[in-house]
Amino acid sequence: MRETVGFLLNDTARLFRRAFNARTRDSGITALQWRLLSYLKRYEGIRQGPLADLIEVEPITLSRMVDRLAEAGLVERRADPGDRRAWLLYLTPRAREQMGAMRRLTDALTEEAIGGLTPAERAELIRLVRHVRCNLSRRDAIDTTEREETKEAL
């Protein structure tokens, strides 16, 4: 059987999530929650609706995730001064501390996943996967921030 790109990407993502969840079990943070926290770090003060769009979950799903993370003392909701019906999301100091440890864990997992690749191969892999993501998300161009992150990842 010949494996397609879609199958390989999906299977690799599944294995990465499984390894991540196994390593973070004691922290109580799942891969999807980590993704939410990572986006929130980048877009602190974002409303729940746009954040749900970014991580591609339904608003009610995001609301439940934020509820759990708020109960854990990792996320706080603040009233939006421009719209009293809306909430802005922020990381707590506790989340920032925990994210440092989680970052070291994800860096180690990434290193394990791409072990044996040269720096040039790593950069090319990141470029190619971003290109596929761009094609599928119909983005016009790869964000400059992402290009800088690629350089930092090496």
N, C-alpha and C positions, 0 to 999 in steps of 0.2 A: 504494500500500500504506500502510495506517495503522499507525504504530508504536505498540506497546503500552508501558505503563509498564515492564513486566518487560524488554522488549527494550532500551529506552532506558537503564535502569539497568545492565543487564548490559554493553551495548556501551560505555557511558561508563566503567564500571569497567575493562573490558578496555583501552580507550584510555589510561586513567590509569596502569594497571600497565605498559603498553608504554612510555609516556613516562618513567615512573619508572625502569624497568629500563634504558632507554637512557641516562639521565642518571647512573645509579649504576654503570654497567658497570665503570668503573675501580676503584671501591671494592670490588667483589666482593659487594656486598650486594644481594639480590633484594628485591622487594616483600614477599614472604612472610617473609623473614628480618627485614626492617624491622618488619613487623607483630609478629613474635615479640619483637624487642628492645623495641619500644614497650610491649607488654603487660608484659614483664619489668620495665621501668622502673617501671611503675605498681604491679606486684604482686611486687616483689623478694622473693626467699625462697620463692616458690611452688614446689610440687612439679610434676614433669613432667606427671602425669596431668591435673590441673586446668588447666594451661596448654594442653595439647592440646585440651581441651574449649573453652577460651576462643577459640582461633584456629581451631577446627573442623578439626583434622587428626587422623589416627590416631596413637595413642601411638608407634608405631614410626617414623612419619614425623617426628614431633617429635624423637624420640631422635636420628635421623640429622641433623636440622637443628642440634640442640644440639651434636652431635659436631663438625660443620663449624665452627660458631661458636666452640666451645671450642678447636679446632685453630687458628683465626684469632686467638685471644687475646681474644675479645669476651665470652664467657660462661664462668662457672665453676660446676661442680657441687660442692656441699658436702653432707656426710652430714647427714641429718635426725637430730637428737639424740633425737627421739621415736619414730623407726622406722628401724632400721639398714638396712632394705631400700630405703629411699626416699632420693632426692636432692633437695636444694633448689637452685634456680637463682638466680644472681646475675650482674649485669653487672660487667665488669672496668673498671678506670679507663680503659683504652684504648677500651672501648665507649662510655663516657660522653663522651670527647673526640670520637669519631667521630660520635656521635649529634648533637652540636651542629652539625657541618657538614651532616649529613644533614637535620637539622631546617630549616636555611636552604634547602636544596635543595627539600624538600617544600613549604615555605612559598611558594617562588618558583613551583613547579609548580601549586600550588593557586591562587595569584594569577593565573597564566596561564589556568587552567581557568575561573575565575569572573570573569575580566576583563569589565568592562562592566556588571556588576551593581551596583546601589546597595547601601549597607550594609543597608537594610531588606530588599531582595531576597535578599541573602546570608543574613541571619538566617532569613528565611522558607524558603529552600531547605534550610538545615540542619535547621530544625524539621520540615519535611515529610519529608525523607529519614529522619530519626530516627523519625518516626511510622511510616513504612513498615517500617523495621527492627524497631521495637517490635511491630508487628502480626505480622510474620513470625517473630519470635523468641518471641512470646507473653509478652513482659515485661508486668508489671502497670503499671509506670510508668517514665517516663524518669528515669534516675539524676540526682540533684542535681548530681553532678560534671559530667555531660555538659552540663547547663544552664549551669553556670559556664564550661565550655570554649567554649560557643557565644558567650557574652559576650566572652571573651578573643579569639576568632577574628575578631571585628569590629574 
